[in-house]
Amino acid sequence: MSSRVWLMLYSLVMRALQPLVVHKLGRRSRDEPLYGQHIPERWGHYATPGGQGFVWVHAVSLGETRVAALLLPQLRAQWPGMRLLLTHGTATGREAGRALLQPGDVQVWQPWDTPAAVQGFLHHFQPRVGLLMETEVWPNWVQACRARGVPLLLLNARLSEKSYQQAQRLRVLSHTAYAGLTEVWAQTEDDARRLRALGANVTAVLGNLKFDVPLDDRLQAAGWQARARLSRPVVVLASSREGEEQALLQALQRTPQALEQAHWLIVPRHPQRFDEVADLVQAAGFALLRRSPCDSLEQAAARWTSADARTLMLGDSLGEMGAYASMAQATLMGGSFEPLGGQNLIEPLAYGSPVVVG
């Protein structure tokens, strides 16, 4: 089949999925209300005034938003007075992105990848260039930007072998999307090789830009202050995914001496799982201390040090991973103890915490 037919079939599937997306957003909004707000933006309808000449930066989640924060000063220097159009797919990304906005900038949800939503987005904001982060290559985005003459760059690009093999199964559609990008800046030579095999115009291999994200001195100080309150070392299961908390709890049940030797902290990857993980901890017979009711991490640590040894802490806060890593003498990297590819280990390493990967 031709690329046009593949794109049409793909678009029909994406349109058919819209009711499921609405249902998922409704469920997630129970724990993170931001998911229930501004939903028409996802379909290309905006209350925010549009305009012309926006520099569009798409940062789907928190990690990509931090990379965007690194790039924005250079972009504003390159284009004085530029208007930023910042899009996200997750609540954590959108929450963090608010701090990057200046007067005249706009922040909206990313458009769902149907022709109608994408055309509505491009017609309303008329960006002069689009900068995508890491893996965010959506066929209708690329096709529509190419038709309108909007340059589209993929920055800090990565493509795992597993994702490459999946893309090969839909080679015509994947090749059309990657070949339609104006430029691609890859993280590694292996990423570049796989991206080129899908038709991407890889013009540079620059390493992972997350290594260049500066430390937050405030978070580091908070972690150190909390650590000073504790009598035992801290081990954190960071950015944990489903199944990994249960595995840790079972291991602690089998080796109770580990509870006497260290404090154990769990920080789930997704905020909507905070209550679920709290229930898991208590169902396993452990006492629980939650970070969120405390005014500061130091206050939480003070309560923790006087608690029973079977007390685990739940890091149910947003934007404090740097503090948790600074507090910890060791980090168990979530997403790596299940076949999920692993979460970002750069952050705990940067804050000085040794990392164990499954």
C-alpha positions as CSV (number, residue, x, y, z in Angstrom):
1,M,0.0,0.0,0.0
2,S,1.1,3.6,-0.6
3,S,2.1,5.9,2.2
4,R,-1.1,7.9,1.6
5,V,-3.3,4.8,2.2
6,W,-1.3,3.9,5.3
7,L,-1.7,7.4,6.7
8,M,-5.4,7.4,6.0
9,L,-5.8,4.0,7.9
10,Y,-3.7,5.3,10.8
11,S,-5.8,8.4,11.0
12,L,-9.0,6.4,11.1
13,V,-7.6,4.3,14.0
14,M,-6.5,7.4,15.9
15,R,-10.0,9.0,15.4
16,A,-11.6,5.8,16.6
17,L,-9.5,5.9,19.8
18,Q,-10.7,9.3,20.8
19,P,-13.5,8.1,23.1
20,L,-11.0,5.8,24.9
21,V,-8.7,8.8,25.3
22,V,-11.5,10.8,26.9
23,H,-12.3,8.0,29.3
24,K,-8.6,7.6,30.3
25,L,-8.3,11.4,30.9
26,G,-11.4,11.2,33.1
27,R,-10.0,8.4,35.2
28,R,-6.6,10.1,35.5
29,S,-8.2,13.4,36.5
30,R,-9.5,11.9,39.7
31,D,-5.9,11.9,41.0
32,E,-4.5,14.7,38.8
33,P,-7.2,17.2,38.1
34,L,-5.2,18.9,35.4
35,Y,-6.0,16.0,33.0
36,G,-9.6,17.0,33.2
37,Q,-8.9,20.6,32.2
38,H,-8.7,22.1,28.7
39,I,-9.7,18.8,27.0
40,P,-10.9,20.6,23.8
41,E,-7.2,21.6,23.2
42,R,-6.4,18.0,22.4
43,W,-8.9,18.1,19.5
44,G,-7.6,21.3,18.1
45,H,-10.1,23.8,19.7
46,Y,-8.6,26.6,21.8
47,A,-9.8,29.4,24.1
48,T,-6.3,30.8,24.1
49,P,-5.8,33.5,21.4
50,G,-3.6,32.4,18.5
51,G,-1.4,34.4,16.2
52,Q,1.6,34.0,14.0
53,G,5.2,33.3,14.3
54,F,5.2,31.1,17.4
55,V,8.2,28.9,18.1
56,W,6.6,25.6,19.0
57,V,8.4,23.4,21.5
58,H,6.8,20.1,22.4
59,A,7.9,18.6,25.7
60,V,5.6,15.6,26.4
61,S,6.5,15.0,30.1
62,L,8.6,16.2,32.9
63,G,12.0,15.1,31.6
64,E,11.5,16.6,28.2
65,T,10.3,19.9,29.9
66,R,13.6,20.1,31.8
67,V,15.5,19.7,28.5
68,A,13.3,22.4,27.0
69,A,14.2,24.7,29.9
70,L,17.8,24.2,29.0
71,L,17.3,25.2,25.4
72,L,14.9,28.1,25.8
73,P,17.4,30.8,26.8
74,Q,19.4,30.1,23.6
75,L,16.2,30.2,21.6
76,R,15.1,33.5,23.1
77,A,18.6,34.9,22.3
78,Q,18.4,33.6,18.7
79,W,14.9,35.1,18.3
80,P,14.5,38.2,20.5
81,G,10.9,38.8,21.5
82,M,9.8,35.3,20.3
83,R,6.5,33.9,21.4
84,L,6.8,30.4,22.8
85,L,4.1,27.8,22.1
86,L,4.7,25.0,24.6
87,T,2.8,21.8,24.3
88,H,2.7,18.7,26.6
89,G,1.0,15.4,26.9
90,T,1.2,14.8,30.7
91,A,0.1,16.8,33.7
92,T,3.6,16.7,35.3
93,G,5.1,18.2,32.1
94,R,2.4,20.9,31.9
95,E,2.8,21.8,35.6
96,A,6.6,22.2,35.2
97,G,6.3,24.1,32.0
98,R,4.4,26.9,33.6
99,A,7.6,28.2,35.1
100,L,9.1,28.6,31.6
101,L,6.4,31.0,30.3
102,Q,7.0,34.7,29.6
103,P,4.4,37.3,28.7
104,G,2.9,36.5,25.3
105,D,3.8,32.8,25.5
106,V,1.1,30.1,25.2
107,Q,0.9,26.6,26.8
108,V,-1.6,24.0,25.6
109,W,-2.0,20.3,25.4
110,Q,-0.5,18.5,22.4
111,P,-3.1,17.9,19.6
112,W,-4.2,14.3,19.2
113,D,-2.7,12.9,16.0
114,T,-5.8,13.2,13.7
115,P,-5.9,15.4,10.7
116,A,-8.7,17.6,12.1
117,A,-6.9,18.2,15.5
118,V,-3.5,18.8,13.9
119,Q,-4.9,21.2,11.3
120,G,-6.9,23.0,14.0
121,F,-3.7,23.4,16.0
122,L,-1.5,24.6,13.1
123,H,-4.2,27.0,11.8
124,H,-4.8,28.6,15.2
125,F,-1.1,29.1,16.2
126,Q,0.7,29.2,12.8
127,P,4.1,28.3,14.2
128,R,7.2,29.2,12.2
129,V,9.2,26.2,13.5
130,G,8.5,23.1,15.6
131,L,11.0,21.5,18.0
132,L,10.1,18.0,19.2
133,M,11.9,16.1,22.0
134,E,13.3,12.6,22.0
135,T,10.7,10.2,20.6
136,E,7.7,12.4,19.8
137,V,7.3,11.7,16.1
138,W,3.6,11.7,15.1
139,P,2.8,11.0,11.4
140,N,0.0,13.6,11.0
141,W,2.0,16.3,12.7
142,V,4.9,15.7,10.3
143,Q,2.6,15.5,7.3
144,A,0.7,18.7,8.1
145,C,3.9,20.7,9.0
146,R,5.5,19.6,5.8
147,A,2.5,20.6,3.8
148,R,2.5,24.1,5.4
149,G,6.2,24.5,5.1
150,V,6.8,24.5,8.9
151,P,10.3,23.1,9.6
152,L,10.1,20.3,12.2
153,L,13.2,19.3,14.2
154,L,13.6,16.3,16.5
155,L,16.0,17.1,19.3
156,N,17.7,14.8,21.8
157,A,16.4,12.0,19.6
158,R,16.5,8.4,20.7
159,L,15.2,5.1,19.2
160,S,15.7,1.9,21.1
161,E,16.2,-1.4,19.2
162,K,12.8,-2.6,20.4
163,S,11.1,0.6,19.1
164,Y,13.0,0.3,15.8
165,Q,11.8,-3.2,15.3
166,Q,8.2,-2.1,16.0
167,A,8.6,0.7,13.5
168,Q,9.9,-1.7,10.9
169,R,6.6,-3.6,11.0
170,L,4.9,-0.4,9.8
171,R,7.8,0.6,7.7
172,V,5.9,2.7,5.1
173,L,4.2,4.8,7.7
174,S,7.3,5.1,9.9
175,H,9.5,6.0,7.0
176,T,7.1,8.7,5.9
177,A,7.1,10.2,9.4
178,Y,10.8,10.2,10.0
179,A,11.7,11.2,6.5
180,G,9.4,14.2,6.8
181,L,11.4,15.7,9.7
182,T,13.7,18.6,8.6
183,E,16.6,17.7,10.9
184,V,17.2,15.2,13.7
185,W,19.8,15.5,16.5
186,A,20.5,12.1,17.9
187,Q,21.7,11.1,21.4
188,T,24.1,8.3,20.3
189,E,25.6,6.8,17.2
190,D,23.3,3.7,17.6
191,D,20.3,6.0,17.8
192,A,21.5,7.8,14.7
193,R,22.0,4.5,12.8
194,R,18.4,3.3,13.6
195,L,16.9,6.7,12.8
196,R,18.7,6.9,9.5
197,A,17.4,3.4,8.6
198,L,13.9,4.8,9.0
199,G,14.7,7.7,6.6
200,A,15.5,10.5,9.2
201,N,17.9,13.3,8.2
202,V,20.3,12.9,11.2
203,T,22.6,16.0,11.1
204,A,24.3,15.7,14.5
205,V,25.0,13.3,17.4
206,L,25.1,15.5,20.5
207,G,24.8,13.1,23.4
208,N,21.9,13.1,25.9
209,L,21.0,16.8,26.7
210,K,19.7,15.6,30.1
211,F,23.3,15.5,31.2
212,D,23.4,19.2,30.7
213,V,20.4,20.1,32.9
214,P,21.8,22.0,35.9
215,L,21.3,20.8,39.4
216,D,18.7,22.5,41.5
217,D,20.6,23.8,44.5
218,R,17.4,24.2,46.5
219,L,16.5,20.5,46.0
220,Q,20.0,19.4,46.8
221,A,20.1,21.4,50.0
222,A,16.7,20.0,51.0
223,G,17.9,16.5,50.5
224,W,21.1,17.1,52.5
225,Q,19.1,18.7,55.4
226,A,16.8,15.7,55.5
227,R,19.7,13.2,55.4
228,A,21.2,15.0,58.4
229,R,18.1,14.2,60.4
230,L,18.3,10.4,59.8
231,S,20.3,7.9,61.8
232,R,20.4,5.2,59.0
233,P,21.3,5.4,55.3
234,V,18.4,5.9,52.8
235,V,17.7,3.6,49.9
236,V,15.2,5.0,47.4
237,L,13.2,3.0,44.8
238,A,12.9,6.0,42.4
239,S,10.3,6.4,39.6
240,S,8.9,2.9,40.4
241,R,6.5,1.3,38.0
242,E,3.7,-1.2,38.6
243,G,5.0,-4.5,40.0
244,E,8.3,-3.1,41.3
245,E,7.0,-1.8,44.6
246,Q,5.5,-5.3,45.3
247,A,8.8,-6.9,44.5
248,L,10.6,-4.6,47.0
249,L,8.1,-5.2,49.7
250,Q,8.4,-9.0,49.3
251,A,12.2,-8.7,49.5
252,L,11.9,-6.6,52.7
253,Q,9.5,-9.2,54.2
254,R,12.1,-11.9,53.5
255,T,15.0,-9.9,54.9
256,P,13.8,-8.0,57.9
257,Q,17.3,-7.1,58.9
258,A,17.4,-4.7,55.9
259,L,14.9,-2.6,57.8
260,E,17.3,-2.2,60.7
261,Q,20.1,-1.3,58.4
262,A,18.5,1.4,56.2
263,H,15.5,3.6,55.7
264,W,13.5,2.6,52.6
265,L,11.8,5.2,50.4
266,I,9.5,4.6,47.5
267,V,8.8,7.3,44.9
268,P,6.3,6.1,42.2
269,R,6.8,7.3,38.6
270,H,3.2,8.3,38.2
271,P,1.3,10.5,40.7
272,Q,-2.0,8.7,40.0
273,R,-0.5,5.6,41.7
274,F,0.4,7.3,45.0
275,D,-2.6,6.0,46.9
276,E,-2.3,2.6,45.2
277,V,1.3,2.2,46.4
278,A,0.4,3.5,49.9
279,D,-2.2,0.7,50.1
280,L,0.4,-1.9,48.9
281,V,2.8,-0.8,51.7
282,Q,0.3,-1.1,54.4
283,A,-1.2,-4.4,53.1
284,A,2.3,-5.9,53.2
285,G,2.4,-5.2,57.0
286,F,4.6,-2.1,57.0
287,A,3.9,1.3,58.6
288,L,3.7,4.2,56.2
289,L,4.9,7.8,56.3
290,R,3.8,10.0,53.5
291,R,5.8,13.0,52.4
292,S,2.9,15.1,51.3
293,P,1.4,16.1,54.7
294,C,4.7,17.4,55.9
295,D,5.7,21.0,55.3
296,S,9.2,20.0,54.2
297,L,11.3,16.9,53.5
298,E,13.3,17.7,56.5
299,Q,10.2,17.6,58.7
300,A,9.3,14.3,57.1
301,A,12.8,13.0,57.9
302,A,12.5,14.1,61.5
303,R,9.3,12.1,61.9
304,W,10.8,9.1,60.1
305,T,13.9,8.9,62.3
306,S,11.7,8.5,65.4
307,A,9.3,6.0,63.8
308,D,9.4,2.2,64.0
309,A,12.0,0.5,61.8
310,R,9.2,-1.0,59.8
311,T,8.1,2.4,58.6
312,L,8.6,3.1,54.9
313,M,8.3,6.6,53.4
314,L,6.2,7.3,50.3
315,G,7.6,10.2,48.2
316,D,4.1,11.4,47.1
317,S,5.2,14.8,45.9
318,L,6.0,16.3,42.5
319,G,9.3,17.9,41.5
320,E,11.4,16.6,44.4
321,M,13.3,13.8,42.8
322,G,16.5,15.8,43.1
323,A,15.9,16.1,46.9
324,Y,15.2,12.4,47.3
325,A,18.3,11.5,45.4
326,S,20.4,13.9,47.5
327,M,19.0,12.3,50.6
328,A,19.7,8.7,49.5
329,Q,22.9,6.8,49.8
330,A,21.6,4.4,47.0
331,T,19.0,4.5,44.3
332,L,17.2,1.5,42.9
333,M,16.2,2.7,39.4
334,G,12.5,2.2,38.6
335,G,11.4,0.8,35.3
336,S,14.4,-1.5,35.2
337,F,13.2,-4.3,37.5
338,E,10.3,-5.0,35.1
339,P,10.8,-5.2,31.3
340,L,10.0,-1.5,30.9
341,G,13.3,0.0,29.6
342,G,14.2,1.9,32.8
343,Q,13.6,5.4,33.9
344,N,16.1,8.3,33.8
345,L,19.1,7.4,35.9
346,I,21.0,10.6,35.0
347,E,19.2,12.6,37.7
348,P,20.1,10.6,40.7
349,L,23.6,10.2,39.5
350,A,23.9,13.9,39.0
351,Y,22.8,14.5,42.6
352,G,25.5,12.1,43.9
353,S,23.4,8.9,44.6
354,P,24.9,5.6,43.3
355,V,22.4,3.8,41.1
356,V,21.4,0.1,40.9
357,V,19.7,-1.0,37.7
358,G,17.7,-4.2,37.4
